[in-house]
Amino acid sequence: MAVAGRTTIRDVAAAAGVSPTTVSHALNGKGRLDPRTRARIQRTAERLGYQANRIARGLRSGRYGVQALWLPIEQDAASSDALTLDYYMRLASAMTKAFFARGDVVMLIPPVGSSEKLVPVPTDGAIVADPYDNDPRLAVLRRLDIPTVTIERNPVDPDDPWCVASDTGHHIETLLEHLASEGAERIALLVPEAMGAWSREERQAYRTWSSQHGRDRLTRPVSMRTPFAGAQHAVRALLLAGPRPDAIVIGAERFVPGTMLAIAEAGLEVPEDVLVAVAVDGNLARASLPPLTAVDLQPEQQAYAAAQLLWRRLDGEEPPGQWTVPGILRVRESSSRHRSRSSAGRSS
């Protein structure tokens, strides 16, 4: 009988009057069985509540039904703000729903510098969010030969077709055009220090737009390791060096608190003195005073697309090419000197 109430393959065999091998063949679509016998065994297994062991099933079929999600979490996971940012939490939640709908297990992988912790885990495939230069996550997955899909481009291989990307350059251009339409003439950009393809795309789009419109380039790099202090210092320097900017585009959600504090410390107000917009929408942008205009990257759509792409790769299909998920510009009070409180979104 089953141990601790768990139905085993032997229980199914006894109830159906066949051998355990016959049950295994019936449930795994193998062997030459009479269709009526196969159906009877499947009904018996369902009635008894039998569930195949994922590891044992995976060893037979090569598929475990287990997928990995790897966020850009620092080695000190307990203090990593990636676990609290609205974008990543929406992404993880939607990814879970997509995998659960297929009956797959999804695992959130802790920060790993080598393959040691991932080796014992039966994993079919992996989704890596925001890959960066010489990303150890991708190195581990390559070493283990685990099929992978990235959310945002791999800076080492930006043309990799197994990728779901944001239209980052267009998002930055949209924010700049919006701020310019509100009268901004000196627009600064806080951009993450070189780490990923998306931050480079932000920088390039800003350079191109500024050159085309004859605007000064006021780019300030900020370390993602010290986002609060880094943004505060960068904005403070911008506001003290005249002529100061009349608008700021915040390239990463993590820079919002430091930016807003520096503006307040300078005795300035948003939006009367400085217009502010963010390249990634989230709780920090929405809860700011005033609420900040931002681009909603639609992480739910990104998660669904990444899951579909991973399943295609696992099934041995050809890549359809990179998928691009468009963002939505959420116009809020921070980017209008008329203090428009419109919350309606418009496509960017």
LOSETOR-430959 format. One record per residue (C-alpha): z, x, y. Coordinates in steps of 0.02 Angstrom, whole numbers, plus 32768, in hexadecimal, padded with zeros to 4 digits. Layout:
<rs>
ZXY;...
</rs>
This chain:
<rs>
800080008000;7FF3803280B6;807580A580FF;80DD8056818B;80707FBB8187;7FCB801881A1;7F3B7FDA8136;7EE3806780DA;7E388075808B;7E8C80667FE0;7ED87FBE8014;7E2A7F7F8040;7DE47FC17F9C;7E6D7F697F37;7E557EC47F91;7D977ECA7F7F;7D9C7F067ECA;7D357FA37EE9;7D54805D7EF6;7D8C80B57F98;7CE581117F99;7C88806B7F97;7CF2802D8029;7CCB80CD808A;7C1180B7806D;7C188000809D;7C74801E8140;7C0D80B68172;7B6180718148;7B4680ED80BB;7B1880E08004;7AAC80637FA8;7B147FC57FA6;7AE47F127F8C;7AE57EC1803A;7B587E377FFA;7BD47EB97FB9;7BCF7F19805C;7BED7E7980C0;7C7E7E46804D;7CD37EEF8062;7CBD7EE8811F;7D0A7E3A8123;7D9B7E7780B9;7DBA7F0C812A;7DB77E9B81C3;7E2F7E1E8172;7EAA7EA98146;7E9E7EF681F3;7E5B7F9D81B3;7E30801D8239;7DDC80C0820A;7E328160823E;7DCE81A482D0;7DDB825A829A;7DAB823781E7;7D1D81C78220;7CE3824A829B;7CDE82D08215;7C6A826081B1;7BFB8220823C;7C0682AA82BE;7C43822C8341;7CFA82088368;7CE7818583F0;7D4F81F28464;7D13822A8510;7D6682A1858B;7D75828E8648;7D9A832E86A7;7DCF831D875E;7DDB83B587D2;7E9683CA87B6;7EEB846D87E9;7F4984D38767;7FEA848C87B1;7FBF83DB877C;8066839587B6;803D83BB886C;7F81839A8865;7F4E831388E1;7EB482ED887A;7F25827C8814;7F4F821488AE;7EAA820D890C;7E5E81608910;7DB0819E88E1;7DE881F2883F;7E588163880C;7DCC80E58824;7D59815987C3;7DD4816C8732;7DF880B1872B;7D4080828727;7D1C810A86A6;7DA580C48637;7D5C80158643;7CAD80548619;7CE880B3857F;7D5D80298545;7CCC7FAE854C;7C76801884C7;7D14802D8460;7D2480E48492;7DC5813F84BA;7DC8819D8561;7E3A8232857D;7E6B827D8625;7E6C83398605;7EF183A78656;7EBE844686B2;7E8884C68632;7E53857A8652;7E19859485A0;7DE3852D850B;7E8A853984B1;7ECC848D84E1;7E27843384C7;7DFC847A841B;7E6F840783B5;7E34836B8412;7DA9830A83B8;7D3282F08449;7C7E82B18447;7C5382D484FC;7C9B82F685A8;7C8482C2865D;7CB1834586E0;7CD0830A8792;7CA4837B8825;7C72841C87CD;7C8684B88836;7C4C856D8834;7C7185C2878D;7CCE85268755;7D3D855186BE;7D31849D8683;7C7584AE8668;7C8C85588618;7D06850E8598;7C92847E856F;7BFD84F28559;7C63856284E6;7C9384CC847C;7BE384858482;7C2083DC84C1;7B9983718515;7BC4835E85CD;7B9582F58664;7BCC83248714;7BF582B587A7;7BA983168839;7B3583A7881C;7B65844987C8;7B5184CE8850;7B1B854C87CC;7A9584D58788;7A7284538810;79D8840F87B5;7A3683E78713;79F7833786E6;7A9B83058691;7AEA82DD8738;7B1D824987A5;7B1A827C885B;7B4182348906;7ABD823A898E;7B3082AE89EF;7AB082EC8A6D;7A7E823B8A9B;7B3482078AAB;7B5782918B2A;7ABA82678B8A;7AED81AF8B8E;7B9A81DA8BD3;7B4F824C8C57;7AD081C88C8D;7B5A81458C97;7BCA81B48D02;7B3881E28D73;7B1081298D89;7BC481148DC7;7BA781988E4D;7BE782358DF6;7B9282D38E33;7BFB83608DE8;7C1B83368D32;7C8183AE8CC8;7C8383B98C0A;7D1883E98B9E;7CCC84258AFB;7D1D84678A5C;7D0985218A44;7C7B854A89CE;7CAD85038925;7C34847C88EC;7B83843F8906;7BBC83A68968;7C17840E89EC;7B7D847A8A02;7B1383DF8A14;7B8883A28A9D;7B7784468AFA;7ABA844B8AE8;7AA283978B21;7B0F83B78BBB;7AAD84558BE7;7A0683FC8BD4;7A3A83648C3B;7A8683CF8CC5;79E884398CD3;797783A18CD7;79DE83518D62;7A0383EE8DC6;7ABF83E18DA9;7B3F846D8DA0;7B7C84968CF1;7C3884848CE8;7C5784A48C30;7D0584D28BF7;7D2685018B3F;7DCB84C58AF4;7E1985018A51;7E31847B89CD;7ECD84D88994;7F2484B58A3A;7ECD84178A77;7F5683D88AEC;7F80847B8B45;7ECB84B58B3F;7E8784188B92;7F1384168C11;7EF184CA8C43;7E3384B18C4A;7E3D84158CB7;7EC084638D28;7E4A84F78D46;7DB884828D69;7E1A841E8DE9;7E5F84B68E43;7DB6850E8E52;7D5684BA8EDD;7CEC84588EEA;7D4283F78E61;7CE683858DE7;7CE082CC8E0B;7CCA829F8D52;7D0082E98CAC;7CB682CE8BFF;7D3782F18B77;7CDD83348ADF;7D6783128A5F;7DE982888A53;7E7583088A3E;7E5783458AF1;7E82829D8B40;7F4082B28B5B;7F3283608BA6;7EA3832C8C17;7EFB82938C5C;7F9C82F48C7B;7F40837C8CDB;7EEC82F98D49;7F9382A68D6E;7FE5834F8D93;7F5D83708E14;7F8C82CF8E6E;7EE5827D8E44;7EC181D18DFE;7E44818F8D80;7DC881498DAB;7DDD81528E6A;7DDA82108E73;7D9582438DC9;7D2D81E08D4D;7D5782028C96;7CFA81DE8BF3;7D1182168B3F;7C8E82458ABD;7CF681F98A2E;7D4D81528A3C;7DFA813789F3;7EAD81028A13;7EC9818D8A92;7E3681508AFB;7E6180988AED;7F1C80AE8B0F;7F0481218BA4;7F3080E48C53;7EB080B38C87;7E5080968BE3;7DC681178BD0;7D0D80F78BBB;7CD981418B14;7C5481468A8C;7C8280E989ED;7C3781538962;7C4680C088E8;7CA3811F885F;7C9C808687EE;7BDE809187EE;7BE6814D87D4;7C598138873E;7BEB80B586ED;7B4E811F8707;7BA481BB86C1;7BDE815E8626;7B2F811B8607;7AE681C8861E;7B64821785A6;7B3E8197851F;7A8581BC8532;7AA78275851C;7B1482578484;7A8A81ED8437;7A0F827D844B;79A4822884CF;794382848554;7997828B8600;7952820B867B;79708284870C;7A02828C8783;7A4A81E487B4;7A7581CC886B;7AF58149889E;7AE181138955;7B7A810889C4;7BAD807E8A3B;7BE0809F8AEE;7C8280458B17;7C8A80388BD5;7D3C802D8C16;7D9C803E8CB7;7D9E80FD8CBF;7CE6810F8CEB;7CD6808F8D77;7D1D80A48E25;7D0D7FE88E33;7D8C7FDE8DA6;7D1C7F728D3B;7D7F7F338CA7;7CE97F0A8C3B;7D0F7F298B84;7C637EFB8B44;7C097F848AE6;7B537FAF8AFA;7AEA80198A88;7ADB80CE8AB7;
</rs>
